Every structure is written in C-alpha cells, then in structure tokens.
Amino acid sequence: MDPEELAARARQGEVFHGQRMLPGAWVVLRVDGRGFSRFTEARYEKPFDPVFHQFMVRTASVMLEELQGVYAYTQSDEISVLFRPDWALFDRSVEKVVSLAAGLASATFTHAAGVPAVFDGRAWLGASERAVLDYFLWRQADGSRCSLHGWCYWTLRKEGRSAAQATRELDGKPVSYKNELLFQRGINFNDVPLWQRRGSGVWWEAYQKEGVDPRDGRRTQTLRRRLKVDSELPMKEAYEHLVRGLLAAPGAEAD
C-alpha cells in the first residue's frame, strides 16, 4: 500500500483530533490529582499539609506561566487556569491543550515532590465574563465546603473512627453541625489558615522595572510583569471583584 494512502486511512481513526474550542470563548483548563486521596494520606499531614500546598502552588504557577494564562486558582488537589478568548495555543485543539495541561501538572508536581504523581485534565468554556466569575466563585465555594468536611473527617479519624464510621457520622450533616463538631474539640474553623479555607490564587502582577540605557547612561523604566501568589484570598463579592480586575488587566512584558 502506498505510504501516503496508508497514513490517510490511519488518520481517519483520529476522530477527536479536529475538535477545537469555540473561538471567542474564555477557556479554563482544570487538572485534578488522580488517586490523590491515597497518595496524600501516605505522604502528607491531614487534613492539610503546607508542603503539599506549596507543591500545588508551584504547579499552578508553572502552568500559568508556560501556557500563558490569566489567572490560576488552586484548592486541595485541583488547579484551574484561565485563558482569554483570543488564546490560540495549538489552534485551541482540545486534545492538545488538555493533554498538555495534565502532562505539565504531572511533571511539575512529580519534580517538586520527588515521587510520581499523575493529574487528569478537562476543559471548561465560558461565553462571558459573568460566566468566568461564576466559575471561580463556584470552585472557591467548593473548596470551602470540602475544607470544612475534611477538617471534620480527619478530626474524627484521629479520634479512632474508621473511614466508614467518620463518613457515616458526617453524611448529610449541615455546616452548623460540622462547625460545632470542631468547636467542641477546641477548633474554630474561622481561625484555620485562609489558604486551607479559600485556596490560593496566582496571577500576573505589573510593575515598573528600572534599568540603565547603555548608550547614554540614562535611567529607564519599563513596564514588566511577574507572578504573584496570594494565599489569603477574599470571598464572595470581594473575590468576584478581584477576579474581575484580573480579567480587565492590561498586558505587560514578562520578566
């Protein structure tokens, strides 16, 4: 068989290769740790480990920088990275960008932690800034809910409950019950570090970089950008205001 004919026939099986993300839509690439419940239980302090969180922040920062996103948000073992409507990496190929996001996250976290770790990936599309704001409000609310549950679950586990017993005790219980459960054990959930309750954000911060023109020795200033990490994010309306400002921020040359 002619090699070109063989290649053409074989490529017919790549049925998803032509899928592209909608032009003009905001894009979020989200990665989640695969099997991280077991992975973290064997290696990190529960319910939250500062070292693990720093690895996640490092991974989010690399994804934001390498893929040239606008904003990255991480809570627990997930990372969401936002891209503008004109973002055109790999011509917005769904296969390419989702697999690249998962691969980059896996490689970065593995390098930081020194043990193999795997992430899966997915893509989210938003037609408006309102949709983007709602997405990040949703992920932060989910992070806060999971944080409270995790604190309760691991508090019970450390008291001797089995995984099944702790799960049953918390199943269907409201927020007030969970807060009281912790309070009775001397834990005020409002005093838990903010990064545990709200996650952390990474974005590009513009600043003026001073330099010297080698031709005449004049001092110069150039608008540059660098990554900023915030582990004390606000919530609700204040968080929405923060993200809205990032969507409108002008670009600057990377440092």
Backbone bond lengths (Angstrom), bond angles and torsions (degrees), N, CA, C in turn:
res aa  C-N    CA-C-N  psi(-1)  N-CA   C-N-CA  omega(-1)  CA-C   N-CA-C  phi
1 M - - - 1.465 - - 1.524 109.73 -
2 D 1.306 116.43 140.71 1.448 121.55 178.82 1.540 109.63 -60.92
3 P 1.349 118.05 133.28 1.470 120.25 -176.97 1.525 113.32 -57.29
4 E 1.320 117.46 -38.26 1.474 119.48 179.94 1.527 110.93 -68.09
5 E 1.334 116.64 -37.74 1.464 119.96 177.70 1.521 110.33 -67.18
6 L 1.332 115.32 -40.28 1.475 119.95 178.07 1.527 110.52 -61.52
7 A 1.336 116.63 -44.52 1.459 120.45 -179.74 1.525 111.07 -63.70
8 A 1.339 116.10 -40.90 1.461 120.16 179.76 1.519 111.12 -63.20
9 R 1.329 116.80 -41.75 1.460 120.11 179.56 1.525 110.93 -67.82
10 A 1.329 115.90 -40.55 1.467 119.26 -179.24 1.522 111.30 -65.41
11 R 1.333 117.10 -39.19 1.460 120.71 -177.91 1.529 112.50 -68.09
12 Q 1.322 117.14 -16.45 1.457 118.98 176.78 1.526 111.35 -63.92
13 G 1.328 116.04 -21.28 1.465 119.66 177.88 1.519 113.68 -78.60
14 E 1.326 117.15 -12.88 1.468 120.72 178.52 1.538 109.23 -83.40
15 V 1.315 114.08 66.58 1.468 119.69 -169.18 1.531 112.97 -69.47
16 F 1.334 118.29 -20.83 1.455 120.17 -178.05 1.524 112.63 -98.75
17 H 1.326 116.53 -3.83 1.457 119.89 -172.39 1.528 112.42 -63.57
18 G 1.308 117.54 -31.07 1.458 120.33 -176.45 1.513 114.99 -84.50
19 Q 1.336 118.30 -2.43 1.464 120.33 -177.92 1.522 110.85 -71.67
20 R 1.319 115.90 128.98 1.455 122.48 178.95 1.528 109.39 -123.10
21 M 1.323 114.78 147.83 1.458 118.81 174.29 1.517 109.49 -69.96
22 L 1.308 116.95 146.46 1.454 122.07 -175.48 1.525 111.19 -55.36
23 P 1.316 117.97 129.60 1.466 119.87 176.19 1.521 110.21 -64.65
24 G 1.315 115.62 140.76 1.460 119.93 178.70 1.508 115.02 83.19
25 A 1.327 117.81 1.48 1.469 120.86 179.52 1.527 110.33 -98.61
26 W 1.322 115.70 145.27 1.465 120.33 169.17 1.523 108.03 -68.07
27 V 1.321 116.55 146.31 1.462 121.65 -178.47 1.521 109.20 -124.74
28 V 1.317 116.50 136.30 1.456 122.16 168.37 1.524 107.59 -121.25
29 L 1.315 116.35 127.89 1.463 121.67 170.33 1.520 107.59 -102.02
30 R 1.324 115.92 120.86 1.461 120.43 -179.49 1.513 110.08 -114.33
31 V 1.314 116.36 132.09 1.461 121.60 176.13 1.526 108.68 -119.01
32 D 1.326 115.24 145.65 1.462 122.81 178.49 1.519 108.95 -131.64
33 G 1.329 115.60 143.99 1.456 119.52 177.48 1.519 111.41 -68.17
34 R 1.311 116.00 131.65 1.470 121.10 179.38 1.524 109.59 -87.18
35 G 1.348 115.81 121.93 1.461 120.41 179.83 1.517 112.97 65.54
36 F 1.335 117.38 29.15 1.457 119.76 -174.96 1.524 113.51 -74.95
37 S 1.319 118.84 -16.43 1.471 118.91 175.85 1.518 109.93 -60.46
38 R 1.328 116.10 -48.89 1.474 119.70 177.17 1.522 111.18 -72.36
39 F 1.321 116.19 -40.63 1.459 121.36 -177.68 1.529 111.01 -58.02
40 T 1.337 117.30 -47.31 1.460 120.31 -176.68 1.525 112.34 -77.42
41 E 1.327 117.67 -34.50 1.461 119.87 -179.23 1.517 111.44 -60.50
42 A 1.320 116.81 -33.16 1.466 120.91 -177.36 1.524 112.55 -82.12
43 R 1.354 117.93 -13.48 1.464 119.17 -169.94 1.522 115.11 -129.11
44 Y 1.334 118.39 -19.86 1.459 119.79 -171.28 1.520 111.50 -131.03
45 E 1.329 115.03 157.85 1.451 122.04 178.14 1.526 109.81 -67.26
46 K 1.327 116.16 143.67 1.458 121.82 178.29 1.521 110.00 -113.83
47 P 1.334 118.39 146.94 1.462 127.44 6.79 1.528 114.79 -82.62
48 F 1.330 117.70 -19.98 1.456 120.32 -179.48 1.523 109.53 -136.04
49 D 1.306 115.02 139.43 1.455 121.36 179.68 1.526 108.51 -121.82
50 P 1.343 118.32 121.60 1.470 120.73 -179.10 1.527 113.10 -58.50
51 V 1.339 117.22 -34.65 1.460 120.01 -179.56 1.522 110.30 -66.49
52 F 1.339 116.88 -46.02 1.461 120.93 177.14 1.528 110.30 -58.69
53 H 1.325 116.31 -43.74 1.460 119.76 -179.15 1.525 111.01 -62.24
54 Q 1.310 117.56 -40.17 1.462 119.98 178.26 1.519 111.47 -63.87
55 F 1.340 117.00 -35.56 1.469 119.80 175.59 1.533 110.24 -64.26
56 M 1.322 116.83 -38.48 1.463 120.05 179.11 1.537 110.79 -68.62
57 V 1.322 117.02 -40.14 1.466 120.42 177.04 1.526 110.33 -63.71
58 R 1.332 116.27 -41.34 1.462 120.00 177.51 1.526 110.53 -61.55
59 T 1.311 116.98 -43.14 1.464 121.32 179.32 1.524 110.85 -64.00
60 A 1.329 116.94 -43.81 1.460 120.71 178.25 1.525 111.00 -62.05
61 S 1.320 117.23 -39.68 1.464 121.24 -179.38 1.518 111.24 -65.21
62 V 1.323 116.80 -42.62 1.466 120.48 179.22 1.523 110.28 -64.87
63 M 1.320 117.34 -42.72 1.465 120.12 178.50 1.525 110.99 -61.36
64 L 1.338 116.85 -44.47 1.452 120.60 -179.39 1.527 110.82 -61.57
65 E 1.318 116.03 -43.96 1.461 120.32 -177.12 1.523 112.09 -72.42
66 E 1.322 117.31 -48.96 1.463 120.81 -175.19 1.528 112.54 -68.08
67 L 1.337 116.54 -36.28 1.458 120.13 -177.69 1.525 112.68 -94.60
68 Q 1.350 116.06 -3.16 1.458 123.19 176.91 1.535 112.49 59.50
69 G 1.329 113.37 56.19 1.457 119.65 177.01 1.515 112.19 -89.63
70 V 1.328 115.28 -177.63 1.460 123.30 -179.10 1.525 110.94 -98.71
71 Y 1.325 116.17 -41.78 1.466 121.61 -172.52 1.518 108.66 -154.58
72 A 1.321 115.90 140.87 1.468 121.29 174.91 1.524 108.54 -125.81
73 Y 1.315 115.43 135.86 1.467 121.84 178.94 1.521 108.43 -125.97
74 T 1.323 116.35 132.82 1.461 119.56 178.39 1.519 110.72 -131.38
75 Q 1.309 114.94 136.20 1.458 122.41 172.15 1.526 106.80 -145.02
76 S 1.326 115.83 141.35 1.461 121.58 -177.08 1.527 109.74 53.23
77 D 1.343 118.11 -123.05 1.466 120.25 -177.92 1.525 111.65 -110.06
78 E 1.324 117.11 27.88 1.462 119.74 179.48 1.525 110.98 -123.82
79 I 1.322 114.89 153.66 1.463 122.51 177.60 1.524 107.98 -136.81
80 S 1.322 117.08 133.06 1.458 123.03 173.20 1.518 108.44 -117.17
81 V 1.336 116.78 127.66 1.460 121.65 179.16 1.527 108.48 -119.69
82 L 1.335 116.49 128.50 1.456 123.17 -175.94 1.523 111.40 -98.45
83 F 1.356 115.57 140.39 1.458 122.34 178.43 1.522 109.92 -129.64
84 R 1.329 115.60 145.50 1.456 121.65 -176.75 1.531 111.70 -71.37
85 P 1.337 116.89 162.32 1.470 120.96 -179.85 1.527 113.92 -59.54
86 D 1.339 117.80 -25.60 1.465 119.88 -179.69 1.526 113.02 -93.76
87 W 1.320 117.15 6.75 1.469 121.00 177.84 1.527 109.28 -63.11
88 A 1.335 117.49 130.92 1.463 119.61 -170.51 1.525 113.31 -133.53
89 L 1.324 118.25 25.44 1.458 120.49 179.56 1.530 110.19 -58.36
90 F 1.333 116.57 131.53 1.471 122.24 -178.49 1.521 112.16 50.92
91 D 1.334 115.70 33.86 1.462 120.72 179.55 1.532 111.16 55.83
92 R 1.362 115.88 29.28 1.472 123.49 178.41 1.534 112.38 61.31
93 S 1.321 116.62 29.21 1.465 121.23 176.63 1.524 110.02 -63.39
94 V 1.326 117.00 123.41 1.463 121.06 -178.36 1.525 110.93 -60.30
95 E 1.327 116.73 -48.31 1.464 120.41 179.92 1.518 111.60 -56.83
96 K 1.332 115.66 -48.46 1.459 120.55 -174.41 1.521 112.15 -64.14
97 V 1.340 117.09 -52.10 1.459 118.97 -171.09 1.524 111.95 -73.77
98 V 1.330 118.42 -35.46 1.465 120.15 178.89 1.526 110.43 -68.16
99 S 1.331 116.67 -44.36 1.464 119.28 179.70 1.525 110.86 -67.26
100 L 1.338 116.63 -36.91 1.461 119.74 178.26 1.525 110.97 -65.02
101 A 1.326 117.35 -42.03 1.462 120.73 179.46 1.525 110.97 -61.08
102 A 1.330 116.74 -46.82 1.469 120.31 -179.80 1.527 110.96 -65.41
103 G 1.331 116.76 -40.58 1.455 120.01 -179.57 1.514 111.95 -67.23
104 L 1.332 116.76 -42.13 1.458 120.59 179.84 1.522 111.09 -64.97
105 A 1.336 116.92 -41.96 1.465 120.43 178.24 1.526 110.67 -63.58
106 S 1.316 117.07 -44.46 1.466 121.21 -179.36 1.524 110.98 -61.78
107 A 1.325 116.28 -45.20 1.461 120.11 -177.92 1.525 111.30 -67.48
108 T 1.330 117.14 -42.61 1.465 120.60 -177.70 1.518 111.61 -66.25
109 F 1.336 116.71 -46.71 1.465 119.43 -179.78 1.530 110.70 -65.62
110 T 1.319 117.30 -41.93 1.457 120.93 179.10 1.525 110.75 -59.56
111 H 1.313 117.23 -43.89 1.463 121.41 179.70 1.529 110.79 -63.58
112 A 1.346 116.50 -41.04 1.460 120.33 -179.03 1.525 111.87 -69.78
113 A 1.344 116.32 -42.41 1.467 121.03 -174.59 1.516 113.23 -84.35
114 G 1.339 117.26 -24.21 1.455 120.25 -179.11 1.513 114.12 80.99
115 V 1.333 117.40 8.22 1.466 122.10 176.69 1.522 107.62 -137.27
116 P 1.343 117.78 149.79 1.472 119.79 -177.68 1.527 111.73 -62.62
117 A 1.329 115.45 134.46 1.463 122.30 176.74 1.522 108.00 -140.73
118 V 1.320 115.99 143.63 1.465 120.84 -175.11 1.524 109.97 -125.53
119 F 1.335 115.72 135.93 1.456 122.61 175.73 1.523 109.25 -117.33
120 D 1.332 116.39 147.05 1.461 120.36 168.38 1.517 108.25 -105.04
121 G 1.323 116.99 165.45 1.459 120.35 -174.99 1.513 112.89 -135.78
122 R 1.322 115.21 159.42 1.464 122.07 175.91 1.524 107.79 -152.46
123 A 1.322 115.86 165.31 1.462 121.39 179.59 1.516 109.94 -120.28
124 W 1.323 115.53 142.39 1.476 123.57 175.02 1.515 107.41 -123.42
125 L 1.336 117.04 139.50 1.458 122.00 178.60 1.518 110.41 -119.70
126 G 1.321 116.18 137.72 1.455 121.45 178.11 1.514 110.82 -127.48
127 A 1.314 116.72 134.63 1.463 120.97 -176.02 1.519 112.64 -86.19
128 S 1.341 118.41 -10.67 1.460 120.25 -175.38 1.522 110.35 -150.20
129 E 1.332 115.43 165.15 1.460 119.81 175.36 1.524 110.48 -63.38
130 R 1.333 117.59 -34.08 1.462 121.15 178.41 1.532 110.54 -60.23
131 A 1.331 115.71 -40.41 1.463 119.62 178.16 1.528 110.94 -64.69
132 V 1.320 116.62 -38.75 1.465 120.66 178.71 1.525 110.64 -64.15
133 L 1.320 116.49 -45.86 1.466 120.45 179.11 1.524 110.73 -60.15
134 D 1.335 116.22 -43.98 1.464 119.75 179.35 1.521 111.30 -63.60
135 Y 1.324 116.71 -36.31 1.472 119.71 178.93 1.528 110.49 -60.64
136 F 1.329 117.11 -49.85 1.462 118.94 -176.38 1.522 112.54 -73.05
137 L 1.329 118.14 -30.33 1.460 120.10 171.37 1.524 110.38 -62.93
138 W 1.314 116.06 -40.24 1.477 121.86 178.72 1.518 111.04 -63.22
139 R 1.347 117.57 -46.60 1.459 119.37 -177.53 1.526 111.10 -67.51
140 Q 1.334 117.03 -36.61 1.461 118.03 178.60 1.523 111.29 -69.36
141 A 1.336 117.14 -40.14 1.460 120.26 177.37 1.526 110.34 -62.27
142 D 1.325 116.35 -39.58 1.461 120.34 176.84 1.516 110.65 -63.66
143 G 1.335 116.80 -40.84 1.457 120.28 178.56 1.514 112.14 -62.94
144 S 1.332 117.06 -40.66 1.456 121.25 179.39 1.529 110.88 -65.52
145 R 1.339 116.07 -42.84 1.463 120.77 178.39 1.529 111.22 -62.01
146 C 1.320 115.70 -45.70 1.465 120.11 -179.04 1.522 111.63 -67.99
147 S 1.334 116.45 -32.16 1.462 120.01 178.86 1.526 111.06 -64.47
148 L 1.327 116.61 -47.05 1.466 120.51 178.80 1.521 110.48 -61.84
149 H 1.323 116.34 -44.95 1.465 119.92 179.29 1.523 110.32 -62.40
150 G 1.328 116.83 -43.07 1.457 119.86 -179.12 1.523 113.07 -63.20
151 W 1.330 116.00 -40.24 1.459 118.98 177.24 1.533 110.98 -62.49
152 C 1.324 116.63 -41.90 1.470 119.96 178.94 1.525 110.66 -66.49
153 Y 1.314 116.01 -47.12 1.466 121.03 -177.12 1.517 111.11 -58.52
154 W 1.329 117.52 -49.41 1.458 119.53 -176.13 1.522 112.51 -75.85
155 T 1.331 117.25 -24.40 1.463 119.31 172.52 1.527 109.91 -64.84
156 L 1.325 117.00 -43.56 1.460 120.76 177.48 1.531 111.22 -67.10
157 R 1.309 117.48 -40.32 1.470 120.37 179.17 1.523 110.81 -61.57
158 K 1.322 116.48 -40.51 1.466 119.92 -179.35 1.525 111.86 -71.66
159 E 1.330 116.28 -16.68 1.466 120.32 174.05 1.520 111.78 -85.73
160 G 1.312 117.68 -3.47 1.456 120.90 175.98 1.515 115.78 113.02
161 R 1.353 117.84 -3.61 1.465 118.24 177.31 1.521 110.38 -68.28
162 S 1.315 115.08 148.19 1.455 119.81 172.21 1.520 108.68 -76.69
163 A 1.320 116.16 169.99 1.463 119.75 177.91 1.524 110.76 -59.02
164 A 1.329 116.93 -42.99 1.463 120.58 -179.46 1.524 111.35 -66.63
165 Q 1.338 117.43 -40.74 1.462 120.73 -179.50 1.523 111.33 -65.19
166 A 1.318 116.94 -44.50 1.460 120.84 179.61 1.524 110.70 -63.74
167 T 1.314 116.99 -39.92 1.458 121.19 179.55 1.522 110.68 -64.44
168 R 1.333 116.81 -44.85 1.465 120.25 179.44 1.522 111.71 -63.37
169 E 1.325 116.60 -39.82 1.461 120.33 -177.48 1.526 111.97 -64.84
170 L 1.324 117.01 -28.73 1.466 121.27 -177.01 1.524 113.19 -99.11
171 D 1.312 116.81 -12.48 1.461 120.29 -174.33 1.532 111.74 -60.24
172 G 1.318 115.76 122.49 1.458 121.38 176.74 1.512 115.93 76.49
173 K 1.332 117.22 3.02 1.461 119.85 -177.67 1.525 110.73 -79.23
174 P 1.347 117.48 141.55 1.469 121.22 -179.63 1.523 111.94 -75.89
175 V 1.329 114.48 171.35 1.464 121.02 -179.78 1.520 111.05 -59.27
176 S 1.339 117.07 -40.70 1.466 120.78 -178.38 1.529 111.22 -59.95
177 Y 1.327 117.09 -39.56 1.462 121.05 178.97 1.528 110.01 -63.86
178 K 1.307 116.05 -44.45 1.466 119.97 -176.59 1.528 111.42 -68.05
179 N 1.333 116.32 -39.64 1.459 118.74 176.83 1.533 111.05 -63.38
180 E 1.330 116.11 -40.01 1.468 119.99 179.69 1.523 110.89 -68.37
181 L 1.329 116.31 -37.76 1.476 119.87 177.62 1.522 110.54 -56.76
182 L 1.318 116.20 -44.51 1.466 119.98 179.66 1.520 110.98 -70.85
183 F 1.334 116.61 -41.85 1.466 120.63 -177.34 1.522 111.44 -60.94
184 Q 1.326 116.55 -38.22 1.462 120.33 178.42 1.525 112.29 -65.07
185 R 1.309 116.52 -16.83 1.473 121.73 179.30 1.519 111.63 -107.16
186 G 1.321 115.44 17.22 1.457 120.15 175.49 1.515 115.19 80.37
187 I 1.348 116.71 17.90 1.467 120.44 -179.35 1.518 108.80 -115.82
188 N 1.319 116.32 117.43 1.463 121.78 174.14 1.523 106.85 -96.32
189 F 1.335 116.07 113.07 1.463 119.19 -174.74 1.528 111.45 -61.44
190 N 1.334 117.52 -26.87 1.462 120.84 178.67 1.523 112.24 -68.85
191 D 1.345 116.89 -16.03 1.457 120.69 179.23 1.527 112.39 -95.36
192 V 1.317 117.16 -4.20 1.460 120.89 177.75 1.534 108.31 -66.06
193 P 1.327 119.31 140.88 1.475 120.88 -179.91 1.530 112.41 -49.30
194 L 1.316 116.03 140.99 1.461 120.78 -174.73 1.521 112.94 -59.93
195 W 1.333 118.34 -34.74 1.464 118.65 -178.53 1.519 111.06 -64.16
196 Q 1.327 117.42 -26.68 1.455 120.06 177.70 1.530 111.37 -75.54
197 R 1.320 116.78 -33.81 1.464 121.22 -176.68 1.519 113.51 -89.08
198 R 1.340 117.12 -27.86 1.465 120.01 -170.99 1.520 114.17 -125.65
199 G 1.327 117.66 -7.44 1.450 119.93 -176.38 1.515 111.96 80.72
200 S 1.331 116.23 -173.93 1.462 122.05 -179.18 1.525 109.83 -131.23
201 G 1.316 115.77 150.34 1.451 121.57 178.78 1.516 111.54 -118.36
202 V 1.323 115.82 150.49 1.463 122.25 176.22 1.518 107.62 -132.32
203 W 1.330 116.68 131.98 1.456 119.16 178.33 1.527 109.70 -151.41
204 W 1.333 113.72 172.34 1.464 120.44 178.81 1.521 109.38 -83.27
205 E 1.330 115.36 129.03 1.460 122.42 179.23 1.529 108.35 -111.98
206 A 1.326 116.67 123.45 1.461 120.76 178.31 1.531 110.27 -81.39
207 Y 1.333 116.81 143.51 1.461 121.22 177.07 1.523 109.15 -154.75
208 Q 1.316 115.44 161.90 1.454 121.94 178.82 1.528 109.24 -91.89
209 K 1.314 116.17 121.72 1.453 120.98 178.01 1.526 110.00 -103.26
210 E 1.328 115.85 124.28 1.453 120.41 -179.15 1.528 110.19 -85.50
211 G 1.319 114.70 147.45 1.452 120.55 177.85 1.515 110.07 -153.62
212 V 1.324 115.68 -175.84 1.463 122.21 179.97 1.517 108.46 -129.39
213 D 1.314 116.54 127.78 1.458 121.63 176.90 1.527 108.17 -72.36
214 P 1.349 119.15 115.50 1.467 120.94 -176.06 1.529 113.14 -65.62
215 R 1.320 116.72 -15.92 1.467 118.79 -177.65 1.519 112.56 -76.90
216 D 1.331 116.04 -38.19 1.464 117.55 -176.49 1.524 113.61 -134.74
217 G 1.328 116.67 3.76 1.461 119.86 176.99 1.509 114.80 77.75
218 R 1.337 117.82 4.59 1.462 119.86 179.54 1.522 111.02 -69.77
219 R 1.332 114.76 142.49 1.463 119.73 175.25 1.526 108.83 -76.80
220 T 1.330 116.04 136.72 1.458 121.30 -177.45 1.520 109.90 -126.10
221 Q 1.318 115.30 160.01 1.456 122.00 174.61 1.520 108.80 -130.92
222 T 1.328 115.29 133.15 1.459 121.53 179.81 1.519 109.15 -126.97
223 L 1.335 116.25 137.42 1.460 120.01 176.57 1.521 108.73 -76.82
224 R 1.313 116.72 117.93 1.459 122.28 -179.82 1.525 109.24 -124.45
225 R 1.310 117.14 177.57 1.458 120.07 177.29 1.519 110.51 -138.68
226 R 1.315 114.92 153.08 1.455 122.17 178.58 1.522 107.91 -145.61
227 L 1.322 116.00 163.58 1.462 119.89 -179.47 1.520 110.88 -80.06
228 K 1.309 114.77 136.12 1.465 121.85 175.74 1.521 108.63 -117.62
229 V 1.314 116.55 133.42 1.465 122.46 177.07 1.521 108.69 -109.62
230 D 1.330 116.18 129.04 1.463 121.29 178.14 1.525 108.64 -123.02
231 S 1.321 115.93 113.43 1.463 121.53 179.24 1.521 111.88 -104.75
232 E 1.335 116.18 16.99 1.466 121.71 175.70 1.522 108.85 -131.87
233 L 1.314 115.52 56.44 1.457 121.29 -177.04 1.526 111.48 -66.71
234 P 1.337 116.54 147.39 1.465 119.61 171.28 1.520 109.72 -75.55
235 M 1.324 116.88 -178.67 1.456 121.46 178.92 1.521 110.87 -127.91
236 K 1.318 115.09 166.09 1.463 124.95 172.32 1.532 111.72 51.26
237 E 1.354 118.24 -123.89 1.464 120.94 -174.02 1.520 111.80 -60.93
238 A 1.325 117.67 -38.18 1.460 120.69 -179.52 1.529 110.82 -67.62
239 Y 1.315 116.72 -37.41 1.464 120.17 177.40 1.523 110.15 -68.27
240 E 1.316 116.32 -41.33 1.460 120.37 176.88 1.528 110.42 -58.70
241 H 1.328 117.10 -42.23 1.465 121.30 179.02 1.526 110.43 -62.44
242 L 1.319 117.23 -40.84 1.467 121.29 178.38 1.520 110.92 -61.31
243 V 1.324 117.13 -50.22 1.464 120.69 -177.81 1.525 110.34 -65.60
244 R 1.325 117.62 -38.50 1.460 120.57 178.89 1.531 110.53 -59.84
245 G 1.327 116.36 -39.75 1.453 120.07 178.21 1.516 112.26 -64.63
246 L 1.328 117.49 -35.10 1.463 120.41 178.71 1.521 111.13 -69.55
247 L 1.310 117.29 -33.97 1.463 120.42 178.62 1.526 110.92 -65.47
248 A 1.330 115.97 -31.49 1.465 119.98 -176.41 1.524 112.93 -94.65
249 A 1.323 118.00 -4.85 1.462 121.08 -174.58 1.516 111.21 -66.01
250 P 1.353 117.29 135.44 1.468 120.16 176.58 1.520 110.93 -72.14
251 G 1.301 116.15 158.58 1.456 120.43 179.52 1.519 111.78 -81.22
252 A 1.324 115.83 162.66 1.462 122.78 174.71 1.518 107.99 -150.09
253 E 1.302 116.14 161.27 1.465 119.51 -178.63 1.518 110.49 -70.05
254 A 1.333 117.35 135.22 1.464 121.25 -179.82 1.513 109.94 -67.88
255 D 1.340 115.20 145.19 1.454 120.78 179.15 1.529 110.24 -79.74
